[in-house]
Amino acid sequence: MIDEPLRPVSVDIPQSIVRFCSLDSPYEPDEKTDIFFIEAMRDVIALHIEHSPWYSEFANQNNIRPEFIKTIDDLIAIPLLPANFFKYHAIRSIHSSQVFLHLTSSGTTGQRSQIFFDEFTITKAREMVDTVMKYRGVVSDEQANYLMNAYEPYEGFEVGTSNTNNYLMKYAPVANQFWSLRYVGSGKHDFDLFGCIETLKKWQSDGKPVRIIGFPAFLYFILERMRELKVKDIKLPKGSLVFFGGGWKGHADKEIPKAQFYEQIQNQLGIESQNIVESYGSVEHSIPYIDCPLHHLHQPVWSRVIVRDVKTLKPVPDGQKGFLSFLSPYITSVAAHSVIMGDMAVKHPAGSCPLKEYPTPWFEILGRAGTSTNKSCAIAAAEFLKGR
């Protein structure tokens, strides 16, 4: 069942939200922007109360009153929604006629989150990605060959990760592309392991940089099979990079330490550690979390990261593990401005990264909390590696 306004309405986005989501310096210290963040969050909560029948009732039952929100602590204390909530409830603060983009969170198995984007939300989210990608040095005018470790898209395919991966090909012009999860018809995909190896061997002499994008587990299994087959180490052209999106979740037993994995990538493909880029994100919370060259996942200016106690959901001190949660006013189409993820994490304080150009807090993902039925895109994709 979809909860939606009864009729199309002209939603005027408050200027506080527009201004805050338009900040173009991605890693400003919190103290410089907290006052603007609080104002934008207060206004986005009021927007959802006005335009979402479901959230209006939720706010009423939980005594959520925008006018009472004065501090960051007030925002942290507001009842939040689990990301899993969106797997069972399709709520909107916009009418169906105003949906600009509709994405789901998982592949061929598992319950799917349904997230609807209005034009403002998806435009700002993409601007944020553009800003952090430029900051990280990923943007290039040089043509590149793309190995996409993700689902090959087809007409009507709405999985969020493939939408994101398609978008990531804008940061260098596409010369050639190869999708590791090949579409084989009837809504199905197969993992083409040998095709990936042969493609990488061919591209090493092409002269164009290679960009390997997608789930880390797939690249791990490609490298593992290369070693088993005694495939000679490949030296990809200068400027090649790896961009990880999604996790190991369905293959946690195979996950190896990050340093060891990056060493394998350097030895077998010739890509150095600083050219391996890790990201964290989800269709339920589309703010871009991109690592710095030291591989710390930093909080960008447009959100606040909180790690919460697994029992009380209150914030835990930096360095302690708990549930990862986020606050951001960027989403005006769905009341997902305060969400708690299915991942365990540890947060590190602002200024703890040696790179001074990254002064914001950063976090580490420790693993996914939940049961085997709590499947993400990475889990669904990883099942192909198990022969399913």
Secondary structure, 3 states (H helix, E strand, C coil): CEECCCCCCCCCCCHHHHHHHCCCCCCCCHHHHHHHHHHHHHHHHHHHHHHCHHHHHHHHHCCCCHHHCCCHHHHHHCCCEEHHHHHCCEECCCCHHHCCEEEECCCCCCCCCEEEECHHHHHHHHHHHHHHHHHHCCCCCCCEEEEEEEECCCCCCCEHHHHHHHHHHHHCCEEEEEEEEEEEECCEEEECHHHHHHHHHHHCCCCCCEEEEECHHHHHHHHHHHHHCCCCCCCCCCCCEEEECCCCHHHCCCCCCHHHHHHHHHHHHCCCHHHEEEEEEECCEEEEEEECCCCCEECCCCCEEEEECCCCCCECCCCCEEEEEEECCCCCCCCCCEEEEEEEEEEECCCCCCCCCCCCCEEEEEEECCCCCCCCHHHHHHHHHHCC
